[in-house]
Amino acid sequence: MQGWMPRETDECSAAYRNNIVVDALAQSIEWDHCLEGSLKQGRRFFQGEEISLVQKALSKIEIGSREDCGADKPTITLDIEYSDRVSRYADDFYSCEPAPEGRTFVRNIDELTFLLRKYASDE
């Protein structure tokens, strides 16, 4: 699972995109995101049942789109990298708009997002 994008800047700004990368084989999580105006970066290994909870949340995600359109959260994208391809998805919260280029709308991404944000920390 990936959510990594090349950096145009190393400074926290409105244009900065938070990233979390999960390496399922290594059972690790790597992140860089802005928190309270400060860039936070790190990497750690999953502990206990964390990786299985991430896998369970990932299994709940399915292709789909909503009839209505949200307006109060950032666009969440998910890239799943396989040995021979990358599948690119976007949260269906904004499915009333055209899908971002090369992405398919999915639903039920919030639980995965919550877990990854929780685990993307040194604390």
GROMACS elastic network, one bead per residue, 0.5 to 0.9 nm:
[ bonds ]
;  ai    aj funct       b0    kb
    1    20     6  0.88103   500
    1    21     6  0.63001   500
    1    22     6  0.53231   500
    1    23     6  0.67020   500
    1    24     6  0.74770   500
    1    78     6  0.72298   500
    1    79     6  0.57968   500
    1    81     6  0.58400   500
    1    82     6  0.85769   500
    2    19     6  0.82305   500
    2    20     6  0.67338   500
    2    22     6  0.61073   500
    2    23     6  0.80151   500
    2    78     6  0.64718   500
    2    80     6  0.56618   500
    2    81     6  0.66553   500
    3    18     6  0.83588   500
    3    19     6  0.53169   500
    3    20     6  0.54031   500
    3    21     6  0.55934   500
    3    22     6  0.84241   500
    3    77     6  0.68812   500
    3    78     6  0.56994   500
    3    79     6  0.56708   500
    3    80     6  0.82822   500
    4    17     6  0.88320   500
    4    18     6  0.82554   500
    4    19     6  0.52593   500
    4    20     6  0.65706   500
    4    21     6  0.64229   500
    4    31     6  0.87141   500
    4    79     6  0.82085   500
    5    17     6  0.76412   500
    5    18     6  0.87107   500
    5    19     6  0.71821   500
    7    10     6  0.67460   500
    7    16     6  0.79315   500
    7    17     6  0.82916   500
    8    15     6  0.87903   500
    8    16     6  0.81091   500
    9    12     6  0.79520   500
    9    13     6  0.86065   500
    9    15     6  0.86130   500
    9    16     6  0.72862   500
   10    16     6  0.80921   500
   10    39     6  0.76488   500
   11    16     6  0.73837   500
   11    34     6  0.84506   500
   11    37     6  0.86770   500
   11    38     6  0.80049   500
   11    39     6  0.69012   500
   12    15     6  0.78913   500
   12    16     6  0.58465   500
   12    17     6  0.88729   500
   12    33     6  0.81333   500
   12    34     6  0.56777   500
   12    35     6  0.84261   500
   12    37     6  0.58552   500
   12    38     6  0.63763   500
   12    39     6  0.61506   500
   13    16     6  0.53053   500
   13    17     6  0.88373   500
   13    34     6  0.82662   500
   13    37     6  0.78666   500
   14    17     6  0.82441   500
   16    33     6  0.80696   500
   16    34     6  0.77106   500
   17    32     6  0.87817   500
   17    33     6  0.72204   500
   17    34     6  0.83474   500
   18    31     6  0.78254   500
   18    32     6  0.60181   500
   18    34     6  0.66596   500
   19    30     6  0.82636   500
   19    31     6  0.55911   500
   19    32     6  0.54115   500
   19    33     6  0.61098   500
   20    29     6  0.70194   500
   20    30     6  0.57436   500
   20    32     6  0.66510   500
   20    33     6  0.81045   500
   20   116     6  0.71280   500
   20   117     6  0.78404   500
   20   120     6  0.71048   500
   21    28     6  0.83067   500
   21    29     6  0.56396   500
   21    30     6  0.50718   500
   21    31     6  0.62026   500
   21   116     6  0.88218   500
   22    25     6  0.89578   500
   22    26     6  0.86253   500
   22    27     6  0.73213   500
   22    28     6  0.58620   500
   22    30     6  0.64442   500
   22    31     6  0.87789   500
   22   116     6  0.84714   500
   23    26     6  0.54370   500
   23    27     6  0.55900   500
   23    28     6  0.52692   500
   23    29     6  0.62757   500
   23    30     6  0.82130   500
   24    28     6  0.67479   500
   24    29     6  0.85417   500
   24    51     6  0.77234   500
   24    55     6  0.88753   500
   25    28     6  0.79653   500
   26    29     6  0.87917   500
   26    45     6  0.77199   500
   27    44     6  0.87891   500
   27    45     6  0.58156   500
   27    46     6  0.57128   500
   27    47     6  0.86601   500
   27    51     6  0.67126   500
   28    43     6  0.70313   500
   28    44     6  0.56014   500
   28    46     6  0.54724   500
   28    51     6  0.84403   500
   29    42     6  0.83163   500
   29    43     6  0.55977   500
   29    44     6  0.56352   500
   29    45     6  0.62272   500
   29    46     6  0.69780   500
   29   116     6  0.81917   500
   29   119     6  0.75775   500
   29   120     6  0.66686   500
   30    41     6  0.76051   500
   30    42     6  0.56832   500
   30    44     6  0.66147   500
   30    45     6  0.87952   500
   30   120     6  0.68290   500
   30   121     6  0.89516   500
   31    40     6  0.76937   500
   31    41     6  0.54365   500
   31    42     6  0.55027   500
   31    43     6  0.64051   500
   31   117     6  0.89791   500
   31   120     6  0.59382   500
   31   121     6  0.80256   500
   32    39     6  0.68771   500
   32    40     6  0.54878   500
   32    42     6  0.67178   500
   32   120     6  0.84768   500
   33    38     6  0.81800   500
   33    39     6  0.57237   500
   33    40     6  0.54025   500
   33    41     6  0.66344   500
   34    37     6  0.58506   500
   34    38     6  0.53343   500
   34    40     6  0.59990   500
   34    41     6  0.88027   500
   35    38     6  0.52851   500
   35    39     6  0.64035   500
   35    40     6  0.67165   500
   36    39     6  0.84777   500
   40   121     6  0.85729   500
   41   120     6  0.87829   500
   41   121     6  0.84469   500
   42   120     6  0.76171   500
   42   121     6  0.71463   500
   42   122     6  0.70231   500
   43   120     6  0.77036   500
   43   121     6  0.80581   500
   43   122     6  0.78340   500
   44   119     6  0.88161   500
   44   120     6  0.81242   500
   44   121     6  0.81422   500
   44   122     6  0.73609   500
   46    49     6  0.79047   500
   46    50     6  0.57465   500
   46    51     6  0.59546   500
   46   119     6  0.79518   500
   47    50     6  0.57514   500
   47    51     6  0.74279   500
   48    51     6  0.76519   500
   48    52     6  0.85855   500
   49    52     6  0.53334   500
   49    53     6  0.62511   500
   49    54     6  0.87906   500
   50    53     6  0.51564   500
   50    54     6  0.63243   500
   50    55     6  0.87306   500
   50   115     6  0.85126   500
   50   119     6  0.80487   500
   51    54     6  0.50395   500
   51    55     6  0.61830   500
   51    56     6  0.85752   500
   52    56     6  0.60382   500
   52    57     6  0.85696   500
   53    56     6  0.50025   500
   53    57     6  0.61613   500
   53    58     6  0.85210   500
   53   112     6  0.86297   500
   53   115     6  0.79637   500
   54    57     6  0.51493   500
   54    58     6  0.61087   500
   54    59     6  0.86499   500
   54   111     6  0.87247   500
   54   112     6  0.62606   500
   54   115     6  0.67156   500
   54   116     6  0.74668   500
   55    59     6  0.62005   500
   55    60     6  0.89265   500
   55   112     6  0.85225   500
   56    59     6  0.51346   500
   56    60     6  0.67394   500
   56   112     6  0.85451   500
   57    60     6  0.53629   500
   57    61     6  0.71307   500
   57   108     6  0.84102   500
   57   109     6  0.78601   500
   57   110     6  0.87548   500
   57   111     6  0.59592   500
   57   112     6  0.50504   500
   57   113     6  0.88435   500
   57   115     6  0.82713   500
   58    61     6  0.55541   500
   58    62     6  0.89192   500
   58   108     6  0.87341   500
   58   109     6  0.76214   500
   58   111     6  0.83554   500
   58   112     6  0.60876   500
   59    62     6  0.78869   500
   60   107     6  0.85199   500
   60   108     6  0.63137   500
   60   109     6  0.78485   500
   60   111     6  0.87045   500
   60   112     6  0.87603   500
   61   106     6  0.64597   500
   61   107     6  0.57957   500
   61   109     6  0.57509   500
   61   112     6  0.84778   500
   62   105     6  0.86555   500
   62   106     6  0.53702   500
   62   107     6  0.56186   500
   62   108     6  0.68661   500
   62   109     6  0.84684   500
   63    89     6  0.86875   500
   63    92     6  0.87803   500
   63   104     6  0.72372   500
   63   105     6  0.60848   500
   63   107     6  0.63267   500
   64    92     6  0.69367   500
   64    95     6  0.89131   500
   64   104     6  0.83089   500
   64   105     6  0.58246   500
   64   107     6  0.57134   500
   65    68     6  0.88573   500
   65    91     6  0.84541   500
   65    92     6  0.50122   500
   65    93     6  0.77488   500
   65    94     6  0.85127   500
   65    95     6  0.56847   500
   65    96     6  0.83089   500
   65   105     6  0.58915   500
   65   106     6  0.63586   500
   65   107     6  0.66083   500
   66    69     6  0.69825   500
   66    92     6  0.61227   500
   66    93     6  0.68964   500
   66    94     6  0.80300   500
   66    95     6  0.60858   500
   66    96     6  0.74767   500
   66   107     6  0.80746   500
   67    95     6  0.77154   500
   67    96     6  0.71474   500
   68    93     6  0.81546   500
   68    94     6  0.81918   500
   68    95     6  0.76914   500
   68    96     6  0.64863   500
   69    92     6  0.83320   500
   69    93     6  0.60052   500
   69    94     6  0.52067   500
   69    95     6  0.62843   500
   69    96     6  0.52774   500
   69    97     6  0.79454   500
   70    73     6  0.76008   500
   70    92     6  0.87934   500
   70    93     6  0.52305   500
   70    94     6  0.56077   500
   70    95     6  0.83639   500
   70    96     6  0.84136   500
   71    74     6  0.84537   500
   71    93     6  0.79873   500
   71    94     6  0.74296   500
   73    76     6  0.85306   500
   73    93     6  0.83588   500
   75    90     6  0.72494   500
   75    91     6  0.65875   500
   75    92     6  0.89311   500
   75    93     6  0.77654   500
   75    94     6  0.74259   500
   76    89     6  0.85964   500
   76    90     6  0.58774   500
   76    91     6  0.53899   500
   76    92     6  0.89067   500
   76    93     6  0.87491   500
   76   109     6  0.82261   500
   76   110     6  0.88840   500
   76   113     6  0.81931   500
   77    88     6  0.74332   500
   77    89     6  0.56315   500
   77    91     6  0.62019   500
   77   103     6  0.83455   500
   78    87     6  0.82169   500
   78    88     6  0.59545   500
   78    89     6  0.50505   500
   78    90     6  0.61902   500
   78    91     6  0.81085   500
   78   103     6  0.88954   500
   78   109     6  0.86520   500
   79    86     6  0.65320   500
   79    87     6  0.56662   500
   79    89     6  0.62147   500
   79    90     6  0.87566   500
   79   103     6  0.89371   500
   80    85     6  0.84871   500
   80    86     6  0.55859   500
   80    87     6  0.51756   500
   80    88     6  0.65389   500
   80    89     6  0.83471   500
   81    84     6  0.79946   500
   81    85     6  0.61624   500
   81    87     6  0.64746   500
   81    88     6  0.86651   500
   82    85     6  0.52120   500
   82    86     6  0.58650   500
   82    87     6  0.80120   500
   83    86     6  0.82699   500
   87   102     6  0.87891   500
   87   103     6  0.77993   500
   87   104     6  0.85583   500
   88   102     6  0.66201   500
   88   104     6  0.64972   500
   88   105     6  0.89728   500
   89    99     6  0.88503   500
   89   100     6  0.86593   500
   89   102     6  0.81115   500
   89   105     6  0.56976   500
   89   106     6  0.64015   500
   90    93     6  0.85114   500
   90    94     6  0.85788   500
   90    95     6  0.87072   500
   90    99     6  0.72484   500
   90   100     6  0.73007   500
   90   103     6  0.60039   500
   90   104     6  0.59794   500
   90   106     6  0.60851   500
   90   107     6  0.86263   500
   90   109     6  0.87601   500
   91    94     6  0.68855   500
   91    95     6  0.76917   500
   91   104     6  0.85280   500
   91   105     6  0.56860   500
   91   106     6  0.53804   500
   91   107     6  0.61694   500
   91   108     6  0.80710   500
   91   109     6  0.64322   500
   91   110     6  0.84308   500
   92    96     6  0.83111   500
   92    99     6  0.86353   500
   92   104     6  0.86136   500
   92   106     6  0.52803   500
   92   107     6  0.55464   500
   92   108     6  0.85896   500
   92   109     6  0.86219   500
   93    96     6  0.81508   500
   93   105     6  0.85874   500
   93   106     6  0.87374   500
   93   107     6  0.78319   500
   94    97     6  0.58384   500
   94    98     6  0.83250   500
   94    99     6  0.81549   500
   94   105     6  0.86683   500
   95    98     6  0.66685   500
   95    99     6  0.66674   500
   95   105     6  0.67304   500
   96    99     6  0.86083   500
   97   100     6  0.86713   500
   98   101     6  0.84099   500
   99   102     6  0.77234   500
   99   103     6  0.60619   500
   99   104     6  0.65271   500
   99   105     6  0.66688   500
  100   103     6  0.55701   500
  100   104     6  0.79900   500
  100   105     6  0.88936   500
  101   104     6  0.87227   500
  106   109     6  0.70758   500
  107   110     6  0.82340   500
  108   111     6  0.68782   500
  108   112     6  0.81097   500
  109   112     6  0.55520   500
  109   113     6  0.62553   500
  109   114     6  0.87834   500
  110   114     6  0.60711   500
  110   115     6  0.86672   500
  111   114     6  0.51175   500
  111   115     6  0.63005   500
  111   116     6  0.86830   500
  112   115     6  0.52282   500
  112   116     6  0.61503   500
  112   117     6  0.85715   500
  113   116     6  0.52494   500
  113   117     6  0.61249   500
  113   118     6  0.85075   500
  114   117     6  0.53095   500
  114   118     6  0.61528   500
  114   119     6  0.87251   500
  115   119     6  0.61220   500
  115   120     6  0.84834   500
  116   119     6  0.51095   500
  116   120     6  0.58932   500
  117   120     6  0.51437   500
  117   121     6  0.77210   500
  118   121     6  0.68478   500
  119   122     6  0.82477   500
  119   123     6  0.88063   500
  120   123     6  0.88585   500
